[in-house]
Amino acid sequence: MDVKRYYDFHHRRGVIVESGKVSNLDAMDITAPYTPGALRGGSHVHVFSPNGERVSFTYNDHVMHELDPALDLRNVGVAAPFGPVNVQKQHPREYSGSHWCVLVSKTTPTPQPGSDEINRAYEEGWVGNHALAFIGDTLSPKGEKVPELFIVELPQDEAGWKVAGDAPLSVERKQPCPRHRVVSCSDV
């Protein structure tokens, strides 16, 4: 058995079944340079928006997990109906998907105590069709874990989903960043 091909959070994927036909929801590209709209890891716990157009998910990054499992931080993402996303397959785990996927949370392995920096994002839920709430683990000024509620406003048009993030997409040693203008994140 290939030990690198085991089942884990960072190897999951979302699929859509329509009229008996199965297709990948999210694309996966784990070989740099990475494909815009594709994920570098696994999506799980998929939830449709109330209007059925978008799908939220929790996410773990394969690339970061390969560097150091401690750097594979749980995030929250959204799949929007602006695909397909076609991946030039260079690895057996890579595949194309029907939706454009982005992360909407930003995590760090070392959050500043007393700040809104998050080291784990999870338990998301839709607030209408264009906002997502989630829990983000922060640190108190004393360094104790404090789960806080965050809300993210999402773009309403395709162009807003496809604006590049604050960090280059193909940075191999960094967690993927949310797209610029995709996320307006505040604690509630």
C-alpha positions, 0 to 999 in steps of 0.5 A: 500500500502507498502510505501517502494515499491513505484516507484523511481529512486533507484527502476528501472531496465533495461530489454532486449526484444529479440524475444518477451522474456523479461529478466532483464539486471541487477540483484538487491541485497539489502540484505548483503552480496551483490552479485558480479555483482548485483546492490544495486539499480536502473538503468535508461537511458540505452545506448548500446555501438556502438558494442552492447555488453555493456550497460551504465546507470545512477544509484541510490542506494536503500541501501543508500536511505534507510539510508538517501536519501541525501546519494543516489548519482547519479552514472554511471555504465556499464552492461557487457555481463559476466553473468548471475548474480544469486541472492539468493532472500531474499527480494521482490525487489531482482532479477537476471540478464543477465549482470555483472554490475559495477559502473564506477564513484565514488561519495561523499556527501562532495566533497573537494572544488577545487578537482576532487571529484564528488557528482553527475555523469550523462549524460554519452556517449560512446567513442568507445566501451571501454571508457565512458564520463560523467559529474561529479559535482565537487566544485570550490575552493569557493564551487560553483558547477562546472560540469566537463567532465570525461572519463573512460577507461573500461576493454576489458576482463571479468577478468578485469570487475570482479576484486574486488574494493578498498572497500568491496562489502558488506559495508552497510553504504557506496556507492558502489565503482568502481571495481579496474582496471575497472575505470581509471578516469580523467577529460578532 
